[in-house]
Amino acid sequence: MHTNRIHILLALSFTWFINICSYAQEIPKSNRAISAEPKTEIETVNLDSLKNITPVLKEQDSTLNDSIKPKKELLASSVKYTAKDYTSLNRKEQKLYLYNEAEVYYDNMQIKSGIIVIDFNKNEVYAGRLKDSTGAYTQRPYFKQGENIVEPDSIRFNIDTKKALIWNSVTEQQGMNIKAELTKRVNDSVYYMSDAKLTTSENLDDPEYYFKIRKGKFVQGKKVVTGLTNLFIYDVPTPIGLPFAFFPMTTKRTSGVIFPSFGEDGNRGYFLQNGGYYFAISDYFDLAVLGDYYTNSSYGLRVETKYNVRYKFNGSFGFRYENLINSERGFPDYSKTKIYNLRWAHSQAQQANPNSRFSASVNLGSSTYYQESINQINLPNTQNNSLSSSVSYSKTFQGEPQVNLSLTATHSQNTQTQAINMTLPTFQGSIGRIFPLAPKEGSKKGAIQNINVQYNVRAENRITTTDSLFFKSEMFDDAQIGAKHSIPLSTNFKVFKHFSVSANANFDETWTANTISRSYNEDTEETVTEDINGFDAFRTYNFSTSIGTTIYGMFNFDKKEEGKRIQAIRHVMRPSISYNINPAFDNYYDEFEVITADGVTKSEYTRFEGGIFGTPNKTFSSSVGLSLSNNFEAKVRDRDTTALEPKKLILLNNLNFSTSYNVAGDSLKWSPVRMTGGTALFDKKMNINFGATLDPYALDNNNTRINTFNINNNGSLFRLTSANMTLSYSLSSKGNDKKDNTSDASRNERLFGGGRDDDLFGVSEDFADQGFSDKEEDKEEVESEFYNYKIPWSLRFAYAVNYSNSARQNEISSHSLMFSGDIDIAPKWSIGGSSSYDFKNQGFGLTQLRFSRDLLSWKMNFSWVPFGTYNRWNFFVGITSSVLKDLKYEARRKQDKFL
């Protein structure tokens, strides 16, 4: 009977342990006697006889007819338990003791503790710690069911009422840790707490901050409702508090209010920013509606949504509108501006449909949006002079031949001139190569079998407008419509084994719906151009052929010579000669008479001027093209003596020369020689690209090219007309090569075409994101006690110089250096900056200084633009965890226009 009763009460205790999610402190003093040595009257139970016992129902007897029915057995599976010192049953006290490293296993649950006691008289279960010889408590209770783990200090549970008292309970919900001195369990999900601490800090023994909760109610997986609550920072109370508070703890996305941030702007007064409502519409997409308001009546509205359907598509959409008022009515600098910005990014999963694809990358709006917006402070995009967008759909029809179709809408906007170019839409179609003379089986050989033909078509509806006419009916007034059909015929073959020959013939037919008619008006004495709407077309064709080869050269060095690492240098040359014929199509040109005081002259024009796809060629051209590309590589002995192969080192990645000779020209037959090159040095950390233009012809006194070689005009063989060089270099401390300081905000901006990966234009700071980044960066561990022994740092340079001498100006047209760097002066302290210097104008460009401090559970950022158009500073401090990201302080200051 004792054994059955033991199992029944164990089952009742296990039922409660399945739902426990709180931590506790040591057992009350009245129960601490259980940690002492067992009393003499305790009867020790053989552990082996109690293991793996499963209750068995006895056969029915006459007692079944009694008015008092026997209780049902509660154990649904076998129970396993053990203890290091002993497992004992005190029959007199009706208590079961599991002492020292006690363990109980039941179903999918396990309990480990210094001691576990079951009181049969009170129907209560105790679990607590043991006190060692030094007086310290050890072996705190450990409870696990599935993935849920609880480690309280001590626990007292009533089997009948299912209620419990838990001392020093600790629980974690959605990134928030709650530690209460005393917790009362009411049922499976409701707990009452007193003297509790709520924090996101991982160090619960000494948290950097916490909210002191005098009394509170915790509903597991839903919420925490408290009475008087105030913020403590390192156990120091602050005046930041509330008479009551509500902390959501739901594990599901829910709709709710987004609290705004407040502050003051020097030009627009006090403000509330980024307040609104979040709609958790479904598991696939959400919606946030936010707004800003300033006391001078300026306001802003934002709509943002993200969507994601796994294995199909994902994207984001955002629209921002701001109505900005500067100064006050009656002042001369009063102005009212309306700006907007629309951004959309959409990508399709590759496995969704391999033959059909839809994508979008849209960034359009007011040309001055990034310069004037007061909600988004984005230094990189202030330096961006263009906005671009593209929405496309493509479809591939597999087969022989393959057919490709695509429909694209594009947008290009110059933020300086406010000019906008759009294609609504562009249609492209192509039919893959067809080899009509190739054998059905086997490879193609010779010029005849390699003859192939293709078909391409491109049609556009092109719109050119300005920012002021965007999204108005007037933007379509000057729209142009056209299409171009192209049929290329080509072949390729080899001659003399080493020379590759290609020949091409191309036929084009261009359709247009916009032509012109030009005449001379004798009354006004002006040339009149009339636009004609209607279908028209012209046809052109051209021929080209080329021959090329590849030459390999190897320069070997004596490997036995001491001190030389270079073993060989390889030089690869790819010379090529091409010949092109472009006939003259003067039948598409007309003449009209112009009457002047000197008499009658004739002027020539083509009605296809200003067309989308250009005009027919008027002048016959027959030219020979010459090009030479070079590549230099070296084989060097590896410093690693265990390496079996030499190391390959690129000396010059490319060095190219090109020019052409117009056989049909009457003068200036040689075109300038164009030289380009590039290489990568220092383990590809430094990239160098350069180029130059060399003109063989001389200039007259009016700086006009003449048909005289420069060398025959007492000059050099070539005249350097232009040159350029760009150099980029990044270096960092050892082990810091992969450091990434970019924030989530800057990554989002680069997604829509702004900013730079190297932060040379500064780091983006989008206050609409309510903080710089919710992502915690991995910090490098410093082993030395002296931090300056190992300081992570990174530095990036970009150098550019351009030289112009086309008209004897002999000047450096542009000469600048951009640089950006970061250094961790301490394990949690980082400073950085970016700037540029214009050597020609002798002045600094956009300069930004940055400072950040990792405050464990908090983060602090400060940025400062000390001078220039965007002179301002920004300060932010807030909690790192996204759960309490609204607990923050922001301050920023722009240049005061009233000063």
C-alpha positions in Angstrom: 0.0 0.0 0.0 2.8 2.4 0.8 4.4 1.7 -2.6 1.2 2.4 -4.5 0.6 5.6 -2.5 4.1 6.7 -3.3 3.6 6.4 -7.0 0.2 8.1 -6.9 1.5 11.1 -5.2 4.6 11.2 -7.4 2.3 11.3 -10.5 0.4 14.3 -9.0 3.6 16.1 -8.4 4.8 15.4 -12.0 1.6 16.8 -13.4 2.4 20.2 -11.8 6.1 20.1 -12.9 5.1 19.7 -16.5 3.7 23.3 -16.5 6.3 25.0 -14.3 8.3 27.8 -16.1 9.6 29.9 -13.2 12.7 29.8 -11.1 12.8 29.8 -7.3 15.0 30.4 -4.2 15.9 28.0 -1.4 13.4 26.1 0.7 11.8 28.0 3.6 13.6 27.7 6.9 11.0 25.3 8.2 11.9 22.8 5.6 15.7 23.1 5.6 16.0 20.2 8.0 15.7 17.9 5.1 19.2 18.7 4.0 20.6 17.3 7.3 21.6 13.7 7.8 18.6 11.2 7.8 17.0 10.5 11.2 17.3 7.1 12.8 13.6 6.4 12.6 13.6 6.9 8.8 13.2 3.6 7.0 15.5 3.3 4.0 13.9 2.0 0.8 15.9 -0.2 -1.5 16.4 2.0 -4.6 16.7 -0.9 -7.0 13.4 -2.3 -5.9 11.7 1.1 -6.7 13.1 1.6 -10.2 11.0 1.1 -13.3 7.9 0.3 -11.3 4.7 0.6 -13.4 1.4 0.4 -11.4 -0.8 -2.6 -12.2 -4.6 -2.6 -11.7 -5.7 -5.5 -9.5 -8.6 -7.7 -10.4 -12.1 -6.6 -9.4 -13.5 -7.9 -6.2 -16.6 -7.5 -4.0 -15.5 -4.0 -2.9 -16.5 -2.7 -6.3 -20.1 -2.7 -5.1 -19.3 -0.5 -2.1 -20.6 3.1 -2.0 -17.0 4.4 -1.8 -15.2 3.8 -5.1 -11.5 3.3 -5.1 -9.3 6.0 -6.7 -8.0 5.5 -10.1 -4.2 5.1 -10.7 -2.7 8.3 -12.1 0.6 7.1 -13.5 0.5 6.8 -17.3 4.0 5.5 -17.7 6.9 4.2 -15.7 8.9 6.3 -13.2 12.6 6.3 -12.8 14.4 8.0 -10.0 17.7 7.9 -8.2 19.8 9.8 -5.7 23.5 9.7 -5.1 23.4 9.3 -1.2 20.0 7.6 -0.7 16.4 7.4 -1.4 14.3 6.9 1.7 10.8 6.8 3.0 9.9 8.1 6.5 6.8 6.1 7.3 6.1 8.0 10.5 6.2 11.5 8.8 4.8 10.1 5.5 7.6 11.7 3.5 9.8 10.4 0.7 13.3 11.8 0.5 15.6 11.8 -2.5 18.9 13.2 -1.2 22.0 14.6 -3.1 21.9 14.7 -6.9 18.3 13.6 -6.8 16.8 12.8 -10.2 13.3 11.9 -11.2 12.2 10.9 -14.8 8.6 10.7 -15.8 7.3 10.6 -19.4 9.1 13.5 -21.2 9.9 15.3 -18.0 13.0 15.2 -15.8 13.8 16.8 -12.4 17.2 17.2 -10.9 17.9 18.8 -7.5 19.9 18.6 -4.4 16.9 17.2 -2.6 13.4 16.3 -3.5 10.8 15.7 -0.7 7.2 14.5 -1.1 4.9 15.1 2.0 2.0 12.7 1.8 0.1 14.3 4.8 0.0 17.8 3.3 0.0 16.6 -0.3 2.9 18.9 -1.0 6.1 18.6 -3.0 9.4 20.4 -2.1 12.5 20.8 -4.2 15.5 22.7 -3.0 19.2 23.1 -2.7 21.8 21.5 -0.4 24.2 23.4 1.9 27.8 22.3 1.6 30.5 22.5 4.3 31.2 26.1 3.6 27.6 27.1 4.1 27.0 27.8 0.3 23.9 26.4 -1.4 24.5 24.1 -4.3 22.5 21.8 -6.6 19.6 24.2 -7.4 16.6 22.5 -8.8 16.6 21.7 -12.5 13.3 21.0 -14.4 13.0 20.2 -18.0 10.0 19.2 -20.1 10.6 19.2 -23.9 12.5 22.4 -24.7 11.4 24.2 -21.5 14.0 24.4 -18.8 13.5 25.8 -15.3 16.2 26.3 -12.6 14.6 27.7 -9.4 16.2 28.0 -6.0 13.3 26.3 -4.3 9.7 25.4 -4.8 6.7 24.4 -2.7 3.7 22.9 -4.5 0.3 21.8 -3.3 -0.9 18.7 -5.2 -4.6 19.3 -4.4 -4.9 23.0 -5.3 -2.2 22.9 -8.0 -0.9 26.2 -6.5 2.7 26.9 -5.6 5.1 29.3 -4.0 8.4 29.9 -5.7 11.3 31.8 -4.3 13.6 33.8 -6.5 11.9 32.7 -9.7 13.5 33.5 -13.0 11.8 33.2 -16.4 12.6 34.4 -19.9 9.9 35.5 -22.3 10.6 36.9 -25.8 14.0 38.2 -24.8 12.9 39.7 -21.5 14.1 38.2 -18.2 12.0 38.4 -15.1 13.4 37.6 -11.6 11.0 37.8 -8.6 11.8 37.2 -4.9 8.4 35.6 -4.4 6.1 34.1 -7.0 2.7 32.6 -6.4 1.4 30.2 -9.0 -2.3 30.3 -9.5 -2.7 27.9 -12.5 -0.7 26.8 -15.5 -0.4 30.3 -17.0 -1.1 32.9 -14.3 1.6 33.9 -11.7 1.6 36.8 -9.2 4.9 38.4 -8.3 6.3 40.6 -5.7 9.6 42.5 -5.6 10.4 41.5 -9.2 13.0 42.8 -11.7 12.3 43.0 -15.4 15.3 43.4 -17.8 16.8 42.3 -21.1 20.2 42.0 -19.5 21.8 38.6 -19.6 23.5 39.2 -16.3 20.6 38.6 -13.9 22.8 38.7 -10.8 24.0 42.2 -11.5 22.0 43.7 -14.4 23.0 47.0 -16.0 19.4 48.1 -15.7 16.0 46.8 -14.7 12.4 47.8 -14.0 11.6 47.4 -10.3 8.1 45.8 -10.0 6.6 46.0 -6.5 3.6 43.9 -7.4 2.7 42.3 -10.8 0.8 39.7 -12.7 2.5 37.5 -15.2 0.4 35.7 -17.8 2.7 33.2 -19.6 3.2 33.9 -23.3 0.9 37.0 -23.2 1.7 39.9 -20.9 3.1 41.3 -17.7 0.8 43.8 -15.8 2.4 45.7 -12.9 1.7 48.3 -10.3 4.2 51.0 -9.4 7.3 50.6 -11.7 10.4 52.6 -12.1 13.8 52.3 -13.8 16.9 51.3 -12.0 20.4 51.6 -13.5 23.0 49.6 -11.7 20.7 49.4 -8.6 20.4 53.2 -8.6 16.8 54.4 -8.8 15.8 56.9 -11.4 12.8 59.2 -11.6 11.7 57.4 -14.8 8.6 55.4 -13.7 4.9 54.8 -14.1 2.1 54.1 -11.6 1.3 51.0 -13.7 2.8 49.4 -16.7 1.9 46.8 -19.4 4.6 44.7 -21.1 3.4 42.4 -24.0 4.9 39.0 -24.0 3.1 37.4 -26.9 4.9 34.9 -29.1 2.8 35.8 -32.1 2.8 39.0 -34.2 0.0 41.2 -33.1 -1.3 44.6 -34.2 -0.7 47.6 -31.9 0.1 51.2 -31.4 3.6 52.4 -32.2 4.6 55.1 -29.7 6.2 58.2 -31.2 9.5 59.8 -30.3 9.6 63.5 -29.3 12.1 66.3 -29.6 12.7 69.8 -30.9 13.8 71.1 -34.3 15.4 74.5 -34.5 13.4 75.5 -37.6 10.0 73.7 -37.0 9.6 73.6 -33.2 8.7 70.6 -31.1 7.7 67.4 -32.8 6.3 63.9 -32.5 7.9 61.5 -35.0 7.3 57.9 -36.1 4.1 57.3 -34.2 1.3 55.3 -35.7 -0.2 51.8 -35.9 1.2 48.4 -36.9 -1.1 45.9 -38.6 -0.1 42.2 -38.4 -2.3 41.3 -41.3 -1.1 37.8 -41.9 1.9 35.5 -41.7 2.9 36.6 -45.2 2.8 40.4 -45.0 2.3 43.3 -42.6 1.6 47.0 -42.7 2.8 50.0 -40.7 1.2 53.5 -41.0 3.3 56.2 -39.3 3.2 60.0 -39.0 5.1 63.0 -37.8 3.8 66.4 -36.6 5.6 69.6 -35.8 4.3 72.6 -33.9 4.8 74.9 -36.9 2.2 72.7 -38.8 4.7 70.7 -40.8 3.8 67.0 -41.0 4.8 63.7 -42.6 3.1 60.4 -43.5 4.6 57.0 -44.1 3.3 53.7 -45.2 5.6 50.7 -45.1 4.9 47.0 -45.7 7.0 43.8 -46.0 5.9 40.5 -47.6 7.4 37.1 -47.9 5.9 33.9 -49.3 8.5 31.2 -48.9 9.8 29.6 -52.1 7.8 32.1 -54.2 8.7 35.7 -53.6 9.5 38.4 -51.1 9.8 42.2 -51.0 9.1 45.5 -49.3 7.3 48.7 -50.2 7.4 52.1 -48.7 5.9 55.5 -49.5 6.9 58.7 -47.6 5.3 62.1 -47.9 6.3 65.3 -46.1 4.8 68.7 -46.0 7.5 71.0 -44.8 7.1 74.6 -43.7 10.2 76.8 -43.1 10.2 79.9 -41.0 7.0 81.8 -40.2 4.4 83.5 -42.3 5.4 87.1 -43.0 9.1 86.4 -42.9 11.1 86.7 -46.2 12.5 83.2 -45.9 9.1 81.6 -45.5 8.5 78.6 -47.8 6.3 75.5 -48.1 7.6 72.4 -49.7 6.0 69.1 -50.5 8.3 66.1 -51.1 7.8 62.4 -51.4 9.6 59.2 -52.0 8.5 55.8 -53.2 10.6 52.6 -52.8 9.8 49.1 -53.8 11.9 46.0 -53.9 10.6 42.6 -55.1 12.5 39.4 -55.9 11.3 36.0 -57.0 12.6 32.8 -55.6 14.6 30.8 -58.2 12.7 27.6 -57.6 9.3 29.4 -58.0 9.3 29.3 -61.9 12.6 28.8 -63.7 11.2 29.9 -67.0 9.3 33.0 -65.8 10.7 35.8 -63.6 9.3 39.1 -62.1 11.5 41.6 -60.3 11.4 45.2 -59.2 13.7 47.8 -57.8 12.1 51.2 -57.6 13.4 54.4 -56.1 11.6 57.5 -57.3 10.3 60.7 -55.9 11.1 64.4 -55.4 14.6 65.3 -56.6 15.3 67.1 -53.3 13.9 64.4 -51.0 17.2 63.2 -49.6 18.5 66.7 -49.1 15.3 68.1 -47.5 13.8 65.2 -45.6 13.8 65.8 -41.9 12.8 62.3 -40.8 15.5 60.5 -42.8 19.0 61.7 -42.3 21.0 59.9 -44.9 24.4 61.3 -45.8 25.3 58.8 -48.6 22.2 59.6 -50.6 22.8 63.3 -50.4 25.8 62.7 -52.6 23.9 60.7 -55.1 22.9 62.6 -58.2 20.5 60.1 -59.6 17.5 57.9 -58.8 16.7 54.8 -60.9 14.0 52.2 -61.0 13.3 49.0 -63.0 10.3 46.7 -63.0 10.6 43.7 -65.4 9.0 40.5 -66.3 10.7 37.9 -68.5 9.5 34.6 -70.0 11.6 31.9 -71.6 10.2 29.3 -74.0 12.5 26.3 -74.0 13.0 24.5 -77.2 15.0 24.7 -80.5 15.3 27.5 -81.0 14.8 29.1 -77.6 12.5 32.2 -77.5 12.9 34.9 -74.9 10.4 37.7 -74.1 10.7 40.5 -71.6 8.7 43.6 -70.6 10.4 46.3 -68.6 9.5 49.7 -67.2 12.5 51.9 -66.3 13.0 55.3 -64.7 16.1 57.5 -64.5 16.1 60.8 -62.6 18.8 63.4 -62.3 18.5 65.1 -59.0 20.6 68.1 -60.1 18.8 69.0 -63.3 15.5 67.4 -62.2 15.3 65.7 -65.6 13.4 62.4 -65.8 13.6 59.7 -68.5 11.2 56.8 -68.5 10.3 53.9 -70.7 6.7 52.7 -70.2 7.4 50.0 -71.3 10.3 48.4 -73.1 9.5 45.2 -75.0 12.3 42.9 -76.0 12.1 39.6 -77.8 14.7 37.3 -79.3 14.9 33.9 -81.1 18.0 31.9 -80.3 20.7 31.0 -82.8 19.6 28.8 -85.7 22.3 26.8 -87.6 20.5 26.0 -90.9 23.5 24.2 -92.5 24.8 22.4 -89.4 24.7 18.6 -89.3 22.0 17.0 -87.2 24.6 15.0 -85.3 28.2 15.7 -84.4 30.0 19.0 -84.0 30.0 21.9 -86.4 33.1 22.4 -88.5 34.1 25.1 -91.0 32.6 28.4 -92.0 29.6 27.0 -93.7 28.4 24.7 -90.9 28.8 27.5 -88.3 26.6 30.0 -90.2 23.9 31.0 -87.8 21.0 33.5 -87.8 19.1 35.3 -85.0 16.2 37.6 -84.6 15.9 40.4 -82.0 13.3 43.1 -81.5 13.2 46.0 -79.1 10.2 48.4 -78.8 10.0 51.4 -76.5 7.6 54.1 -75.3 10.0 56.7 -74.1 9.0 59.7 -72.0 11.2 62.7 -71.2 9.9 65.1 -68.5 10.8 67.1 -65.4 10.2 66.8 -61.7 7.5 69.4 -61.8 5.5 67.5 -64.4 5.9 64.0 -63.0 2.7 62.1 -62.5 0.8 64.8 -64.6 -0.9 64.4 -67.9 1.6 66.8 -69.5 4.4 64.3 -69.0 3.0 62.3 -72.0 3.0 65.2 -74.4 6.5 64.5 -75.8 6.3 60.7 -75.6 8.2 58.8 -78.4 7.3 55.4 -79.7 9.6 53.2 -81.8 10.8 49.7 -82.5 13.9 48.2 -83.9 14.2 44.8 -85.6 17.6 43.2 -86.0 18.6 40.1 -87.9 22.3 39.2 -87.4 23.9 36.6 -89.6 27.3 35.3 -88.4 29.9 32.5 -88.7 33.2 31.7 -87.2 36.1 29.3 -88.1 39.8 28.8 -87.6 42.6 29.4 -90.1 46.2 28.1 -89.9 45.1 26.4 -86.6 45.9 29.4 -84.4 43.8 32.2 -85.8 40.1 32.7 -85.1 38.0 34.4 -87.8 34.5 35.7 -87.4 32.3 37.3 -90.0 29.0 39.2 -89.4 26.3 40.8 -91.4 23.5 42.7 -89.8 20.2 43.9 -91.1 18.1 46.5 -89.1 14.7 47.9 -89.6 13.6 50.8 -87.4 10.0 51.8 -86.9 8.9 55.1 -85.5 5.7 57.0 -84.9 7.4 60.4 -84.6 9.1 62.2 -87.5 9.7 65.8 -88.5 9.4 68.1 -91.5 11.7 71.1 -91.8 11.2 74.1 -94.0 12.2 77.8 -94.2 9.7 80.5 -93.4 10.5 83.6 -95.5 8.3 85.9 -93.5 9.9 85.2 -90.1 13.3 84.3 -91.8 13.5 81.2 -89.5 13.8 77.5 -89.9 10.5 75.8 -88.9 10.4 72.2 -87.6 7.1 70.5 -87.6 6.4 67.3 -85.7 4.6 64.6 -87.6 2.8 61.7 -85.9 2.4 58.6 -88.0 4.1 55.4 -88.9 7.5 55.6 -90.8 10.5 53.3 -91.1 14.0 53.1 -92.4 16.3 50.1 -93.1 20.1 49.8 -92.7 22.7 47.1 -92.9 26.4 46.7 -92.2 29.2 44.1 -92.5 32.1 43.3 -90.2 34.8 40.7 -89.8 37.7 40.1 -87.4 40.7 37.8 -86.9 42.5 37.3 -83.7 44.9 34.9 -81.9 46.5 34.4 -78.5 50.3 34.5 -78.0 51.9 33.2 -74.9 55.4 34.2 -73.7 57.3 32.8 -70.8 60.4 34.4 -69.3 62.1 31.9 -67.0 64.7 32.8 -64.3 67.4 30.7 -62.8 65.7 28.9 -59.9 69.0 28.0 -58.3 70.1 31.6 -57.9 70.0 32.5 -54.2 67.8 35.3 -53.0 65.5 35.5 -56.0 61.8 34.7 -55.4 60.6 35.3 -59.0 60.8 32.0 -60.9 59.0 33.0 -64.1 57.0 35.8 -65.8 54.2 34.9 -68.2 53.0 37.4 -70.8 49.7 36.8 -72.7 48.9 38.9 -75.8 45.7 38.9 -77.7 46.0 40.9 -80.9 42.9 41.4 -83.1 42.2 43.1 -86.4 38.7 43.9 -87.5 37.2 45.4 -90.7 33.8 47.2 -90.8 31.7 48.6 -93.6 28.8 51.0 -93.0 27.1 52.1 -96.2 25.6 55.5 -96.7 21.8 55.7 -96.7 21.4 59.2 -98.1 18.1 58.4 -99.7 16.5 59.0 -96.2 17.8 62.6 -96.3 15.9 65.6 -97.8 16.8 69.2 -98.6 15.1 72.6 -98.2 16.1 76.0 -99.4 17.2 78.7 -97.1 17.1 82.3 -98.4 19.6 84.7 -97.0 21.2 88.0 -98.0 23.9 86.0 -99.6 21.5 84.1 -101.8 19.8 80.7 -101.7 21.5 77.8 -99.9 20.3 74.3 -99.4 20.2 72.6 -96.0 20.0 68.9 -95.6 18.1 66.9 -92.9 16.5 63.6 -92.2 12.9 63.2 -91.0 14.1 60.7 -88.5 16.1 63.2 -86.4 15.5 62.9 -82.7 14.3 59.3 -83.0 14.7 56.7 -80.2 17.0 54.5 -82.2 19.0 57.2 -84.0 19.2 58.2 -87.6 20.4 56.4 -90.8 24.1 56.7 -91.6 24.7 59.4 -94.1 28.4 58.9 -94.7 30.0 55.8 -96.1 32.4 54.3 -93.6 35.1 51.6 -94.2 37.4 51.2 -91.3 40.0 48.9 -90.0 40.2 48.3 -86.2 43.3 47.4 -84.3 43.4 46.2 -80.7 45.9 44.5 -78.4 45.2 43.2 -74.9 48.0 42.1 -72.5 48.2 40.2 -69.3 51.3 39.8 -67.1 51.6 37.2 -64.3 54.6 36.0 -62.2 55.4 32.8 -60.5 57.2 33.4 -57.2 58.5 31.1 -54.5 56.1 30.8 -51.7 57.4 32.0 -48.3 55.8 28.8 -46.9 58.6 26.3 -47.2 56.1 23.4 -47.1 54.3 24.6 -50.2 54.9 22.3 -53.2 53.8 24.7 -56.0 55.0 28.3 -56.6 52.6 31.2 -55.9 50.9 33.0 -58.8 51.1 36.8 -58.7 49.2 39.1 -61.1 51.5 42.0 -62.2 49.0 43.6 -64.7 45.5 42.2 -64.9 45.0 44.0 -68.2 46.8 46.5 -70.5 44.8 47.3 -73.6 45.4 49.4 -76.7 42.9 50.1 -79.4 42.5 52.4 -82.5 41.0 52.4 -86.0 41.7 53.6 -89.5 38.9 54.9 -91.7 39.8 53.8 -95.2 37.0 55.8 -96.8 37.7 59.0 -95.0 39.2 62.0 -96.8 41.1 63.3 -93.7 41.8 62.5 -90.1 41.7 58.8 -90.9 43.3 57.6 -87.7 41.3 57.7 -84.5 42.9 58.4 -81.2 44.7 55.5 -79.5 42.8 54.5 -76.3 44.9 52.8 -73.6 43.4 51.2 -70.4 44.9 49.1 -67.7 44.4 47.8 -64.2 46.0 45.6 -61.5 45.5 44.5 -57.9 48.3 44.7 -55.4 48.9 43.7 -51.8 46.8 40.5 -51.8 44.1 42.3 -53.9 43.6 45.0 -51.2 44.7 47.7 -53.5 43.0 48.1 -56.9 44.5 50.4 -59.5 42.8 51.4 -62.8 44.2 53.9 -65.3 43.6 55.1 -68.9 44.8 57.6 -71.4 43.9 58.9 -74.9 46.7 59.6 -77.4 45.9 61.6 -80.5 48.3 61.3 -83.5 47.0 64.6 -85.1 48.1 68.1 -84.3 46.0 71.2 -83.4 45.9 74.6 -85.2 46.0 78.0 -83.6 42.3 77.7 -82.8 42.9 74.4 -81.0 41.1 72.4 -83.8 42.3 69.1 -85.0 44.0 69.3 -88.4 45.0 66.6 -90.9 48.7 66.8 -89.9 50.4 64.3 -87.7 51.7 65.8 -84.5 55.2 64.5 -85.1 55.3 66.4 -88.4 54.2 69.5 -86.6 57.4 69.5 -84.5 55.7 67.5 -81.7 55.8 64.0 -80.3 54.5 60.9 -82.0 51.2 61.2 -80.0 49.5 64.1 -78.2 48.2 63.2 -74.7 44.6 64.5 -74.7 43.3 62.9 -71.5 44.3 60.6 -68.8 42.8 59.2 -65.6 43.7 57.0 -62.7 41.7 55.6 -59.8 43.0 53.8 -56.8 41.2 52.1 -53.9 42.9 50.6 -50.9 41.6 49.0 -47.8 43.7 47.8 -44.9 42.9 46.6 -41.4 44.5 45.1 -38.3 45.4 41.5 -38.3 42.3 39.3 -37.9 40.0 42.2 -38.7 39.6 41.7 -42.4 36.0 40.8 -42.4 34.8 43.5 -40.1 31.5 45.0 -41.2 30.3 48.2 -39.6 27.4 48.8 -41.9 24.0 49.2 -40.2 20.7 47.8 -41.2 19.6 51.2 -42.3 22.5 51.7 -44.7 22.0 48.3 -46.2 18.4 49.1 -46.9 19.4 52.3 -48.6 22.0 50.6 -50.8 19.3 48.2 -51.8 17.5 51.1 -53.5 20.7 52.5 -55.1 22.2 54.8 -52.4 25.3 54.7 -50.3 28.6 52.9 -50.7 29.9 49.7 -49.2 33.1 51.4 -48.0 31.2 54.2 -46.2 33.3 56.9 -47.9 30.2 59.0 -48.1 29.4 58.4 -44.5 27.1 56.1 -42.6 23.4 56.3 -43.0 21.3 57.2 -40.0 17.6 56.6 -40.5 15.6 57.7 -37.4 12.5 56.2 -39.0 14.0 52.8 -38.1 13.9 53.8 -34.4 17.6 53.2 -33.8 20.6 52.5 -35.8 20.5 48.7 -35.8 18.8 46.0 -33.8 21.5 43.6 -34.8 24.2 42.9 -32.2 27.6 42.8 -33.7 30.1 40.1 -32.7 32.9 41.5 -30.6 36.4 40.4 -30.9 37.7 38.9 -27.7 40.9 40.5 -26.4 43.1 38.1 -24.5 45.8 40.5 -23.3 45.1 42.5 -20.2 46.6 45.5 -22.0 44.1 46.4 -24.6 46.5 48.4 -26.8 48.3 45.2 -27.5 45.5 44.3 -29.9 43.4 47.1 -31.2 41.0 46.3 -34.1 41.0 49.0 -36.8 40.2 49.4 -40.5 41.0 52.1 -43.1 39.7 52.7 -46.6 41.0 55.1 -49.3 39.7 56.1 -52.8 41.9 58.3 -54.9 41.0 59.7 -58.3 42.8 62.1 -60.7 41.8 63.2 -64.2 43.9 65.1 -66.7 42.6 67.1 -69.7 44.5 68.4 -72.7 42.2 68.1 -75.7 42.5 71.9 -76.5 45.9 72.6 -74.9 44.4 73.4 -71.5 47.0 71.1 -69.9 45.2 70.9 -66.6 44.1 68.6 -63.9 40.3 68.6 -64.2 39.7 66.8 -61.0 41.9 65.5 -58.2 40.4 64.1 -55.0 41.0 61.7 -52.1 38.2 60.1 -50.1 39.0 58.2 -46.9 37.1 56.4 -44.2 38.2 54.5 -41.1 37.1 52.9 -37.8 39.1 52.0 -34.7 38.0 50.2 -31.5 39.9 52.1 -28.8 38.5 49.7 -26.2 36.5 46.4 -26.3 33.3 48.3 -26.4 34.3 51.7 -27.6 34.6 52.6 -31.3 35.3 55.8 -33.2 35.3 56.4 -36.9 35.0 59.0 -39.6 34.9 59.7 -43.3 35.9 62.7 -45.4 37.3 63.8 -48.7 39.8 66.4 -49.9 39.7 68.2 -53.2 43.3 68.9 -54.2 42.2 71.1 -57.1 39.8 73.4 -55.1 41.9 72.9 -51.9 39.0 72.1 -49.6 37.4 69.3 -47.6 34.2 67.7 -48.8 31.5 66.0 -46.8 33.0 65.0 -43.4 31.4 62.8 -40.8 32.8 61.9 -37.4 31.3 58.9 -35.6 31.4 57.5 -32.0 29.7 54.4 -30.7 29.6 52.8 -27.2 28.4 49.3 -26.5 26.7 49.6 -23.1 25.9 45.9 -22.9 22.1 46.0 -22.9 22.2 49.6 -24.2 23.9 51.2 -27.2 25.0 54.8 -27.7 25.8 56.5 -31.0 26.9 60.0 -31.9 27.7 61.4 -35.3 28.8 64.9 -36.3 29.1 66.7 -39.6 31.2 69.7 -38.4 30.9 71.9 -41.5 29.3 72.3 -44.9 25.8 72.2 -46.2 24.8 69.3 -44.0 26.3 70.6 -40.8 24.5 68.8 -38.0 25.0 66.4 -35.1 23.0 63.4 -34.0 22.9 61.6 -30.7 21.1 58.3 -29.8 21.0 56.1 -26.7 18.6 53.2 -26.3 18.1 49.6 -25.3 19.7 47.1 -27.7 16.8 44.6 -27.6 14.0 45.2 -30.0 11.5 44.3 -27.2 12.1 47.7 -25.5 13.5 49.7 -28.4 11.0 52.5 -27.7 12.9 53.2 -24.5 15.5 55.6 -25.9 16.6 59.1 -26.1 17.3 60.9 -29.3 18.7 64.4 -30.0 19.8 66.0 -33.2 20.6 69.5 -34.3 20.7 71.0 -37.7 22.2 74.3 -38.7 19.8 77.0 -37.4 18.7 79.0 -40.4 17.6 81.9 -38.2 21.1 82.6 -37.0 
